Amino acid sequence: MSGRIEDLRYALRQLRKSSGFSAVAVSTRAPGIGVNTAIFSVVNGALLRPLGFKDASRLVRVYHVPPPKSFPGITRFSASAANYLDWETQNHGFDGMAIYTYRSFDLTGGDKPEQVDASAVSSDFLATLGVQPMLGRLLSPDEDQPGRNHVVVLSLQLWQERFGANPEIVGRNVNLDGTSYLVAGVMPASLRFPDFAQMWTPMAWTDKERAVRGEHHDMVIARLRPGVELQPAQAEMNTIFDRLQQLYPEDDKGWGALVVPFHADLVADVRPALLVLLGAVAFVLLITCVNVANLALAKTFSRQKEIAIRTALGATSARVLRQMLTESVLLALAGGALGLASAHFGVRLIAAFLADKLPRSIDIGLDGQVLVFTAVVSVVTGIAAGVLPALRLSRGDVNQALKQGWRRTDADSSGQRTRSILVVSELALSLMLLIGAGLMIGSFQRLQAVNPGFDSPGVLTMTAMVSHAKFPSPAQQTSFFERVLQRVRVLPGVEAAGVIDGMPLSDEGSHQPVAIEGRPALPMSEQPEIDPTIPLRDVLAMDDLVTNSLSQQRFNMLLLGAFAGLALLLAAVGIYSVLSYSVKRRVREIGIRLALGARLGDVLRRVGFEGMKPALLGVAMGTAGALALGSVLSSLLYGVRPTDPVTFLVVAALLAAVALVTSTVPANRATKVDPMVALRYE
């Protein structure tokens, strides 16, 4: 233990002594560790962290599977009421099964009406999820009936924001759509499902609604019994639906059921993009490690005599190796701390841009797991970046180091070759990231060029949700919107107005390809009822709606492009550092060449070629790697092949150009060497 404390103290003294090197090493590590921490926090919150439900691994979703010929390309469908009721009563593999759908209410009683998103649920919905109320109670089965369903359970957020976190709200009434609802309970922060729900109220189907099989509007969740696996549960659902097809061929012929893990289904849409981004930042971290290893290798030459003296005084190779790794890990931990500070802002930025696209976005943050990840990554990168320089120092020739002092040695030439190999590696990794970013940019451009099927300029959109309680029949809802349209159409500057159940390019409304042949449009009845108590929301220009529909693709492209740009910068720094060091160590050689009559152009080309050689090798290796990993990006691309030759050529040319420019600076410096000064160098 005392030896390790001694190593730590000595490492701190050495790092203070080489403050310039320490600052560069820390600042080089910080971006790589920071972006890894930021993206891991997103992946952890959205994909890895267990759901906040009891035995969440046993939760599943149950879908209808539509006939392929009737619904091409659609493999999952929401459920119908009657089929769900049959599933619930006939299964033996589930502990519970529940159904839910979207509802909205106008919450009154404050300064102005507020539209509240709610979920109408079967009475066992909350129990199936395995959550208990923070205050009050859950919904009861006898409340899941028409006329007895004026009961509501509040989310924690709504309870805090609208009711001031008043613990006495339970048992009181609130006004929803002009009707008094009893507050049964308040749920804890762990319940954020469905993600739109600010409250939960009983489904309360009528007998007519319970008999409907041909309309699919609701979602089903279930909890597997202990010991029952997914495959037997799926087989049982197949058997149940085979029976339903025979009993109700008009509605259920050709349909089926699908059981999928709840957590996997919840994150299915974002998993590929997040994993690609996690892979991209891992590449950035590798490039960072290579760069720091290059810096450390350059530093080892100046410490050869120091280490030789320590070895001569009795220090073992293992002790020297441990000392060098201690210094490297300390620098990595400092870089991790700096990266953690930048990750805090990165996480907030990602969550702000993708809050509506990421499931469980509220769970994203720098929690204990993320801090452990950052610490582990820092230590691992410290070891990875420091092990090669440490091995070189610990295994050096003591006699040679003591005799030759600061002059250039064969070992230094070997170190230069090692640094060149490391530069080739980071250039290859950079090229792979740049190609990925280029493919994403091309894909996004093609998405933007797709004709949405309508003219968006000059179109204004807004949402007016009419509640089922206030307008219980479709005819009443139709009459209301007809009256709205009559008012809107006579406003100055309005050329036309229309109503739709869900905005284009959004997830709202029905996804069913419905068409009624041979029937004229049903006339809308003339009724009085525009209601000033109905709030408007989401007032957007259609151009903004079109732009927002590509927000996730745009953000993926920007993030991957930013990571690729950072990788390119680090690679340029790597080329520059290797060439600069090479020129510094070859001042005497260059001076002799110039004194013997070598032309400046020859020196410029010779040094420049040293920088371009690893660049060209890196381009070749990176191209091969990008071709091998092309399939990883294929699911995120539109209209662009993962092996798009234009992207590969443009990116390779860009990297070669950056390498050429980066090589020019040290090469020019080499031509300015004074032969007389160079001959006296060292």
N, C-alpha and C positions, 0 to 999 in steps of 0.2 A: 504493500500500500504506500509506504514512504517513497519507494522508487517512482511510483506513478505520480505522486504529488510533486516530486522533484521534476519529473518530466513536464508536468503542467506549468510549473513556475518557469522553467527554462524556456518552454515554448512561448509563454507570454512575453518574456524578455526579448526573445528573438523576433517576435512579431512586432513589438514596439520598436525594436532597432531597425527593422525593415518596414517602416510604416507605409512607404509608397507601394511596395509590393503587396502588403496586407490590404491596403485600400482597394487596389485593383482586383485582387483575388476575391474580396468580399463583394464588391460591386458587380463583378462578373457572375458570381453565383446567384445573387439576389433575384434577377429576372427569371432565371430558370426555376428556382425553387418557388418564387411567388406565383408564376402562372400555373405550376403544378398544384400548388395549394388551392388556388382559386377554382380550378376545374375539378379537382378532387372533391372540394366541398359541395359543388353542384352534383357530381355523380353520387356522392355519399348521401346527400339529402334526397335525391330523386330516385336512385336505384338501389343503394345498398342498405340504408337504414331500415330496420323492420317497421312495419306499419304499427301505429299506436293502438292496436286492438289485441284482445286476448287471443292467444294461439293463432296469430294472423296467418300462419302458413297453411292453416286448414280452410281459409276462406277462398271461395271460387266465384266466378261469374258463370251464368248459364245463359246461352244465346239460342235464338232460333237460327237454323241454317236454311236459307231460302232455296227453292229449286233453281239450279244453274241456268236453265233455259229462260226462265222468267226474269231473273235478276243477274245477268252476266257480270262477273267481276266482283260481286258482293258475296262474302262468305259468312258474315255475322249480321244478325238482325235482332232488333228489340223484340220483346215478348208480347203476346196477347193475353188478355185477362183470363179467359177460360182455360187456355193451355197451361198457364202458370198454376192455376188452382188444381188442375189434374196432376201436374208435376209434384206439387206440394203434398198431395194426399197419397200418391201412389209410390213415392220413392222410399227406400229403406237405407240409403247410404248417406243421408244428410241429417245432421243434428237440427238444422233449421234452414228454412228457405224464405226469402222475403223479396218484395218487389217495391220499386220506387219510380217516381217520375217527377218532372218539373212542374212547379206551380208558382204563381206570383200573387202577391196581395198588396193592396194599398193600405199601409199602416197610417192611421190617423190618430189625432189626439195631441199632436204637437203644433208647431207653428204652421207647417204645411204638410200635405200628404207626401208620404215617402213610399216608393215602390220597393218591396222586399222580396228577394228571391227565396223560394221555399221548396221543399221536397215533400210531396205527398207520398206516404209510405204505408206499407202494411204494418199492423200493430207489433209484429215481432222483428221489425227491421233493426232497431237499435240493439235488441237482445241478440240477434244473429251476428251483428258486428262484434258483440262482446264488450260493450261500453256501458258504464253506469253514469247516471247523472251526477253533476257536482252539487246541484240543489234539486230538491223535489223528487219526482218519479218519472218513469218512462210512460209511454202510451200503453193503454190497456186494451185487450181484445174487444171488450164491449163498446169501446169508443170508435172502433173501426166499422161503424154502421151509419148510414144516412140519418141525419137528425140528432145524432149523439157525437158528432165528429168535430164540434166546435172547441177543440182542444189543441194546444200548441206547445212544443218544446223549443226553447230558444238556444241559439248558439252562444258561446261565450262572448264572441265579438259583438253581436247585436245587443246582448244584455249589458255589456259595458258601454257601448257607444250610444245606444238609444235610451236605456233605462238607468244609466248612471251606476251600474253594478249594484243595484238595490237588492239586498237579499230577501226583502219582503215581497218581491214581485210574484213569487210562487203563490198560487191560490187567487191571484187577482186576475182581472179581465183586461184584455187589450182589444182595440177596435181594428178589425181586419175586414176591408171591403164593406164597411158599414155594419158589420156583425160582431157581436161580442164573443171573444174566444178566451177560454180559461188557460192561464199559463200553468202547465203541469210541472215543468222542470227546466233546468238550465244545464246544458252539456258542458263537459270540460274542453280545454283547448285541444286535446288529442283527437277530438272528433271534427274532422274537416272533410266529411264525405256525405253526399256528393259535394264537389268543391264549390258549387254555386250556392249551396244551401245556407241560409241565415236562420232558418227555423225548419221544424219538421211538424207535419200535421197528418192525421189519419187519411188513408186513401178513400175509405168509405164508399165502395162501389154500390150502385143500385143493382137490383136483380137483373135488369136489362144489361148493364155494363159487365156484370160477371159472366154473362153468356156469350160475349163477343170473342170470336176466334180469328176472324179475318183481318183485324186491325192490330197493328203492332206499334205500341207507343211507349212501353215501359221496360225498365231494366231489372234483371233478377240477380240477386246474390244468394249464396248458400254457404253453409259450414259443413265440411265433411265430418262424419262421425270418427272418433278415435280409432285408428287402425285401418280405416278405409282409404285406399289410394285413389289417385285421379282416374286411372284406367278402369277399375271396376265401376266407379261412379258414372263414367262416360258410357260404359256398356249398359248399365241400368237405364240411363236416360234414352239410349237408342231403343231399348225394348219398350219403354213407355211410349215413345213416339211412333214406333211401328204399330202399336195398338191404336193410338189416336188417329193415324192415317186411315186405318180400316173403319173406325167408328165415324169419322168426320172427313170423308174424302173431298168434299167440296172446298173446305178451308185448309186442310192439313196435308193433302196429297202432295208428295214430293218434298215436304218439309222435314227438317230434322232438328236435333239439339246438339249443342256443343258446350262442353265444360272446360273452362280454362282457369289456371291459377289467377287469383285476384291481383296480386302484386305485379306479376309479369304482364298482365293485361293492362294494368293502370299505366305502366311506363313503356309499353310496346312502341309507341310512336316516336319517343325521344331517345330510346336506348341506342340505336345505331349512331345517331349524330353525336351523342355524348361520349360514346366509346371511341369514336374517331377523334374527337377533340382531346380526349385523355391520351390517346396514342400520340397525337401531334405534340402535346406538351412534354410527353416522355422523350420524344426526339429532341426537343429543345433542351431538356435536362441533360441528355447525353452529350449534346454539343457543348453545353456549359462545362461539363466534366472534362471533355477533351481540351477545351480552351484553358481551363485552370491547370490541367496536367502539363500542357505546353509551357505555361508560365512557370510552373514549378520546376520543370526540366531545365529551363533556362537559368533558373535560380540556383540549381544544384551545382553548376560549374563554379560559381563564386563561393560555394561552401565546401568544396572538396578538401581544401587545406585544413579548415576547421574540423571536419569530420575525421580526417586522417590523424590529426593531433589527438582527438578524443579516443580514437581507436588505439593509437600508440600508447595512451595512458591507461588502457585496460577496458575500454567500453567494448562490449560484444556487438556482433552484427544485429542480434535480436534487439538489443537496447537502442542501437542507432535507428533501426527500423521503427520501433515503438515511438521513439522521439519524433521522427519525421511525420508519422501518422497522427500523432497528437497535435502537432502544429496544423496539419491539413484539416483535421476534424474541427479544431477550434475555429479556423477560418470559415468552414462550412456552416457551423452553428451560428456564427455572426451573420453570414449571408442568409441563413434561414430566418433569423430574427428580422432582418431587413426585408426579406421577401414576404414574411408574414404580414408586415405592415402594409405592403403594397397589395397583398391578396385581399385584405379587408375591403379596400375600395373596389377591387376587381369583382369580388363576390356581389357587392351591392349593385354594381353596374350590370352584371349578367342577370341578376334577379329582377332588376327594373326592366330590362329589355324583354325578358322571356317569362315574366311572371304568369301571363295568361297561356303560355305554351307548355310550361313545365308543371307536371303533376307534383303536388306536395312542395310547391315553391316556398312555402312558409317554413319548411324544415331546413332550408339551405342557410348555412352560416358556419362560422368558425367555432365549432364546438370541440369537446374533448377529443373525439376521434380524429378530427382534422389536425389538432395540435400534435397528437401522437404521430400522425402521418408526416407532418412537417419535420418533426424531430428525427424520425427514422430516415426520411429522405435526406436530411442534412448530414446525418452520420454516414449513411451509405455513400453519398456523393463525396464526402470528405475522404473516405477510404478509397473509393474508386479513382478520384483525382490524384491522391497522394501516394498510392501504392507503387506505381512505376518509378517516380523520382526517388522514393524512399529506398526501393530495392537497389537502384543504381548507386546511391550514396553508401548504403550499408555493405555493398559487395565490391566497392572500389579498391584499387591497388594502393595501399598505404604508402609504400616506398616511392612509387611513381608520383603520387600526389605531393609528397613532401619534397621530392627533388625538383619537380617541374613547376611548383608554385602556381602562378597565374597564367603561365603560357598555355597555348592551345595544345591539346593532347589528342591521342587517338580516341580516347573515351569520349572527348567532346565531339569528334566527328561522328561517332556512333550515336551520340545524343541528338545531333542534328538530323540524322536519318530517322530516328524515332519520332522526332517532332514533325518531320515531313509526313510520316505515315499517319500521325494523328490528324494533321491538317486534311489529308485525303479523306479520312473517315468523316470529319465534320462537314466537309464539302459534300460528300455523298448524302449524308443525312439532310443537309440543307436543301439539296436538289430535290429529294423526295418530298419534303414539305412544300417546296415551291411548286412542284408539279401538282400536288394535291390542291393547293390554293388556286392554281391556274385552272384546273378542271372545275372547281367550284365557281369561279368567276364566269367561266364559259357557260356553265349550267344555269347560273342566275340570269345571265344575259338572255338566254333562250327562253327562260320562264317569263321574263319581262316582255319578250316579243310575242308571246302567245295572245291571240285575240280572245278576250273574255266573252265575246258574243254580244256585247252591248257597248254603247257609247257613254263613257263615264263623265266627260267634261260637262260642267253645268248642272250636274245632278246632285241634289241634296237628299240625304237619307236621315231618318230618325226612327226611334222605336217607341211605340205606344202599346204597352201590355195591358190588355183588358182582362179582368179577373173572371174566373168561372162563376164566382158567386154573384157578381153584378150582372153578368151577361151569360146566363146558364145555357142558352140554346144557340146553335150556329146562326139561326135567323136573326137573333138579337145582335150578335156580334157583327154580322154582315150589315145590318141596318146602321149600326153605329159608325162603321168605317165608311159607308156610303155618304153619310152626313158630313164626316170629316173631309172626304174628297170634294164634296160640293163646295165647302168653304175654302179649301186650299186652291181649287182651280180658278177661283175668281180673284185671287190675290194678284197685285201688280207684279209683272215679270214672270209669272208662272205660265208655262206653255202646256204642260201636262202633269198629271199626278196619278199615282197608282198605289196599290196595296199588295204586299206579299207576306207570306207567313214566315219567311226567313230570308235574310239578306243574301245576295249573291256572294260567292267566294267565302262563305262562312259555314260554321257547323250547325247553324240554326235551321229549324223547320224540318220538313220531311225529306228523306233521301229516296223515297220510293218513286219509281218511274210510272206515275199514274196518268192514264189517259182514258177518257170516256168517249167512245166513238158513236157518232150518229145522234148526239144529244146537243141541243142548243144551250147556250149559256143561260143559267138560271137568273131571272131578273131579281134585282135587289128591291125589297119593299121600301116604300117611302115612310120613314118614321122620323119623329122629332129628334130625347133622352139625353149636342156635343157635351161631354161631361168635363167641367173644369177641374174636377178632383183627380183626374187621371194624369199622372206625371209623364212627361216626355223625357227620354234619355238617349244617349249615344247619337247626338246630332253630329253627323259627319258628311263631308263631301264624298261622293262616290269615288273620286280619284283617291282620296285618303283610304277608303275601304279597300280598293284594289291594291294600294301600296301596302297596307297592313296585312293583307293576305299572304304576302311574301316575307313577313318580318322574320320568321324563324330561319328561312333559307338565307336571307340577307345577313342575319347575325352570325350564322354558322360560317358564311363566306368571310365576313369581316374578321372573326376570331382566328380562323385558320390562316387568313392572309397576314394578320398581325403576328402570329406565331412564326410563319414562314419568313416575314420580314426581320424579326428578331434573330432567327437562325441565320439568315443571310448576313446580318450585321456581325454576329459572332464569328461566322466563317471568315469574313473580311478581316476582322481583327486577328484571327488566327494566322492568316496568310501574312499579314503585315508584321506580326510579332516574330514569326519564324524568319522572314527575310531580313528584318531589322537586326535581329540577333546574328544572323549569318554575316551580314555586312559588317557589323561591329567586330566580330571575331576574325574577319578576313581583311581588316584594314591594312595590315602589313603586306599580305599577299597582293592586294589590289595596288598598293603603292609601288611594289616591286614591278608589277606588270606595266604600270604607267611609266615608271622610270626606264624600263627596257623598250619603250616605244609603242606599247599597246594603245590603240585608239579609244577615245571615249565611247564611241558607238559600240565597239566590241565589248567593253565592260558593261555597258547598259544592256545589251542583248543577253550577255551571259547571266547577269544577275536576274534580269526579268524572266529568262527562261526557267530559272530555279523556282520562281513563283508560279509560272504557268504549268509546269510539269505536274505538281500535285493537283492543280485545278482541273487539268484535263483528265487525270486519273479519277478524281472525285466525280466528275461529270459522267464518266463511263460507268463507274460503280453505282452511282445514284440512279442513273437511267435504268440499269438492270433491276435495282431494288424497287423502283417505282412501278416497273412492269409487273414484278412479282406481287406487289401489294395492291394492284389496281382494282381487284375484285372487292377489296374492303370498302372502297368509295362508291362502288357501282349503285348501291341502294340510295345514295344521296344525290345522284346526278340525274339531270333531265336533258335529253337531246345531245349528250356528249358521251363518247366512249371513254372508258378508263385508260385506253391506250391512244388517245387522240394525238396524232403525230404533230399537229401544229403546236399544241401546248408543250409537248416535249421539246421541240426544236426551239421555241421562243424562250422557254425557261433555261435550257442549256446555254443558249447564246447570252442570256442575261447574266447567268452565273459566271460564264467565261469572261464577259466584259467587266464585271465587278472584280474578278481576280486580276485581270490585266491592269485596271486602274489602281488597285491596291498594291500591285507589284511595282508600279511605276515610281512611287515615292521612295522606297529604299534603293531602287535601282538608280534613280537620279542622285541620291545621296552618295552612292558609291563613286559616281563620276566626279564628284567634287573633292575627292581625297587628294591632299597635297603630298606628292611622293616623298619630299624631304621629311615631313612630319610623320608620315606612315612608316618610314624606315626606322625612326626612333621610337615607334609605338610599342608599348609593353616593356 
